Amino acid sequence: MGGLDILVTNAGAAPQGGFLELKDEDWAAGFGLKLFANLRLIKSTWPMLKVVRGHLVMIGGGTARTPERHLALVSAVNGGIAALSKSIAEQGLQDCVHVNLVQPGTIKTLRCKKLMEKLAAQEGIDYAEYLLDSTRRLRIPRLGEPGDVAELVAFLATEEARWIHGTIIDVDGGQNKGV
């Protein structure tokens, strides 16, 4: 189509588990998929984004701010993505490419459902009970919907959002309680 105005990076799932449970190959595959694939895609498309003063919205995850034991690899990768987004945003200032990172909290996706089913089974409760318990434990009114994230990403890819640059925005219904 002759160019690229907007790039949204969002890589797939990394293996779940605590750091003692995961194999070295899991760590390499997780960083390869979620961090290095994003980096290669951004580097290869940067010249096109630079020409049109385009928008880059990276998708990370809330575990960058609040790591979880059973998501050790995911938490580490999301922390790396957060740091990488800040570095890329600095380059974006020089090249007039608009850069931000969105960090979703707990969003009702198939991947989230599978994880919650696994955790519910480990606790010996049914999925519906675990789901209800999750909102109480996280102190949020509900779990997020994919559309909650999509609406923010769509806004960040507009000229109206151009003054929001190099930021990390949690879209988590208040899940992250940190400063």
N, C-alpha and C positions, 0 to 999 in steps of 0.2 A: 504493500500500500504506500510505499515511498518514504516511510519514516516511523518514528516512535515518539509519541508524546508522553505516555504514561507507562511506567513499569511498576508492577506490584510483585514482590517476591514473597513466596510462601511455600516452603518446602515441606515434604511429608513428615511422617512420624519416625522418631528414633526409638530404638528399643527402650523399654521401660524396666525399671528395677533399681535396686540400691547399688551403690558402687562396688560392693563385694560380690554381688550376683552377676554383674555384667562382665563379659569376656573382653579382652583387648580388641578383638575384631568388631564387637558391638560399638565400642568407642570410636574406632576408625570409621566405621560405616555411618554412624550417627553424625559425626562432624563432617564427613564427606558429603552426605546428603543435605544436611540442614545449614551448614556454614559455607563449605567450599563451593558447593553448587551455586548458592546465591552469589557468592563473590565472583565466580567465573561469569555468570550471567550478567551481573552488573557491569563488570569490566568490559565485556564484549558489546554491550549496548550503550555504554556511556557516551561514545562519540555521537550517536544519534540523539540521545537526550540533550547533550550539550548544544547541538545545532539548533534545536527548537526551544531551548530553555525549558526542558520538560520536568516531569514530576516522577520521583521515586518514592514509593511507599513500601517499606519493608515490614514484614510481619514476623514478630518474635513470639514471646510468650511471657506471661506473668511470673513464671518461675525464675526469670532472670532476677527479679527483685525479692521473691520469696521462694527459695529453693525448697524442694520436697525430697525426703529420703527415698521414696519409691520412684522418683523421677530424676535420679542423679545425673544421668547423661543429658536428658532434656534440659534440666536446669543449667548445666554447664554450657551447653550449646547456646541456649537463649541468652546467657550472660555474654558470651562471645559475640552474638549477633547485636546485642545492645551496644557494646563497645565499638564494633565495626561500624554501626550506623552513625555514631558520633564522628568517626574518622572520615567516613564518606561524606557526611554533611559539611565538614570543613572543606573538602574538595568541591562540593556543590556550591559553596559561597564563591569560590574562585571561578567556577565554570557556569554559574547561573542555572544550576540544576537544583530544583527544590527537593529536599530529602527529609523524610521523617520515618519514625518507627512506631508501629502500633503493637501493643502487647496485650493480647486478649487474656482474660481470666478464664474461668471455667465456662466453656461454651458447649451447648448441647449438640455435639457432633457424634457421628458413629464411633469415632475413635474414643471420645470421652465416655460414651455409653459402655464400650467394651472394657475400658479401664475401671469404671465404676462397678460393673458387674463382677469383675475380678476381685476388687477390693471388698465388695459386699460379701462375696463367697468366703473370702479370707476372714471376715468378721462374723460369719455365720448368720447373716441377715439377708432378706430378699432385696432385690434391686430397688423396688419402689420405696421401701423403708430407707435404704441407703441414700437415695436421691433426696428425699425429704430431709434426712439428717444432714446432708451436705450443705444445704442452704443455711440451716441453723449453725452448723460448725463454722462455716465461712462468714456468718453474720451478714448475709445478703438476702434481698427479698426473693430472688429467683436466680436460676442459672441463665447465662446469656444465650441468645439466639444468634445464628450466623449473620442474620441481617443487622444486628447491633454493630458488628465489626464492619460489615460491608458499607454501611452508611457513613461511618467515620472515614474509611478508606476513600470512598467516593468524594467526600468533602475535601480531604487532604490533597486530592489530585486536581483541585481547581485553583484558578487564579485568586479567588477570594481567600484562600488559605495560605497564600504565598508568604505572609509575614510569620507564619508558624513554620519555623525551619530548625532542623537539627534537634527536634524534641522527641521525647519518648512519651507516648500517651497510652495510659492504661485504659482499656475499655473492659471493665470488669464488674460493674455494678457496685463498686465500693469494696471489692474483695481485698485489694491491697490496702493495708492500713498504715503502711510506712510513709515517711515524709519524702 
